[in-house]
Amino acid sequence: MQKVTLPILLSILLASTTCFGQTKAIDSLQRIIALQKHDTTEINAMAGLSFEFLRKDLSKTKSYAHQTIKLARSLNAASQLGNGYFYLVTSHQNSGTLDSALYYLDLLGKLSEAHPSKWKMAANYNQAAGLFYKNTGQPKKALSYMIKNLILMKTESESKAGLLLNIGNIHYDLVEYKNSSEYYLQSLRMFEKNGSKRGESYCLQSLGNTFMLLKQYDASKKYFERALKLKKEQNDTRGMISSTMGLGDVNKELGQHVTSEQLYLQALKLAREIKIPAEEGRGLYQLGLLYKRMGDVDKAREHMSQALLLTRQIGDSLTSAKIKSEMIGIDLKVQQELQTEQTLLNNLNTMIALGDKNTEALEYGRLSDYYAIRKQFDKAYFYQKKYEALTDSVKGNAMVLQLKELEGKYNSEKNEREIAILKKDQELQTLALSKQRANTTIIVIILFSVLIIGGLLINRYRVMNRTKRLLEIETVRNNIARDLHDDMGSALSSINILSQVALVEKNGNTQSYLQRIGEQSARMMEDMSDMVWSINPRNDSMTQVLIRMREFASEIFELKNIDYQFIENDIEHLKLNAEQRKNLFLIFKEAINNAAKYSGANRVEIGLQQRGHVLEMAVSDHGHGFDEQAIKAGNGLRNMRERAKEIKGTLELRSAVGKGTEIILTLPIA
């Protein structure tokens, strides 16, 4: 079963407990801290309290996070230290102190770099960085960190459900609604399977936002109402703010302005109570939009100005740019300050950089209006076409007529200029047309030739690739047959013989035979698992090989209390065939088992790197070592050398008494 670090589990699982359950959890954690044992259990309890107060009281979250860091440093507990940094990043970001959030994010990153063998710490950093950049309006940057964590999570768990939800939200910010909806539904299914009501509420919230943008207001309202009900049951104040604002948005679009205003004011009150500037700024912005639509210029200006101050304070450049664009035209002073060509172009560039395609489309529309008023119809037409191409939603007659009008004015001016030019260079144009025809004929001939040659090359490639694939399949089949005959057949024969002996045994040794049968069957199951894994095409990537290697090393060394370091240098892109993958992993397993059983080492180093067209794997321990010439050769070393030979590789053993052992495999790759 895959393990995850505490901040990842708590920040994206969003555990489904009722208000009573949360209070009970807080009491239990505080009782653990009161014992003052100063151990890792107390550190984890402090981190748990940091999470519990994250959506209720940010000052308490910071306090417990600092206590976590202090105790973790005294105990030299790197993983728990990372937990403390994680909660300080999140709490400072939510409270609008971005400099502090970035400071602790940098510390978390350096801590992860200092412990490269602890992949869980890297996952912790990826999660913190992804959420930070998402919430500061940098969705493209956030997505890269989230995808790194998705690669690490194989099993369907609440952790993976939360991560899918976060990735869906980033695609939503990038206006990739098909992708976002797919991730939301995957996440919702996982949350429901694991019984996480809070996770379900967040998925419903996100689906409500998506239907809202698609103008499916009835469906959107139902999702928001279901989400709000679940969030009230969980006593999730911040979640209640988001759902209440969503219902306010729906009612605003339906023209129910009074209801919309009441909902926005409720959300704004909650945001101020729990002191979250980001949500307060959003509430002020939505109220400003509502008052602007209602024609109340004074209230619109007041709320927009307050929202602009807050969004600048917390570093949300995306929302700040939206507010500045919306403020155009509220009054003459603001219009004179903001409605300039350069300001509009700056806002457009901001939206393009941040990936907000919705607002980018609005900026194209504003630029089109700006140039149309100034009778620069060529530019007005250009930006109107940009708007049309991006939104792909212009179906109304009024918009079509507006586009035709701009197009007509633009073409009229263009024709006048072309007539004047045509009189001066008519002869040059005739010559150019003749040259163009000749060039066109040549280009057509070249393209036709390229298509024929390309078709022949593609067909040849397909035939060769199909032949190669058939050979690979035949090789795999032969290897499977050989392994089944040699390994499985031998094991089954042994089990058969032992069971028959046990049946007729009369001297009380039956238990010993049964134990040997159990050992044989366990080994056979492990060999079968390795065989199935090696031929599964899903495991073709080196990333999957590395994950399985890490899991095996962790299972073996943690039981023996052996510290280990796993280092690979940019080899995730490599592709191994089934035979290479199987033998590489089996050689690795044998080397790890030998180090754990015989070396007596307390530390093992594992390294994988690419040197030109060769993949090199080294397993080194700092144990007793041995003289290979002075010991009886066993099956393990012989099997490793034979497996290396099967994949055209070489295996080198370096060992001396008292100096440890190093096994180096070199494997040629394409």
Summary of the structure (lengths in Angstrom):
residues: 670
radius of gyration: 32.9
end to end distance: 33.9
largest distance: 117.8
contacts: 2133
relative contact order: 0.04
helix: 76%
strand: 6%
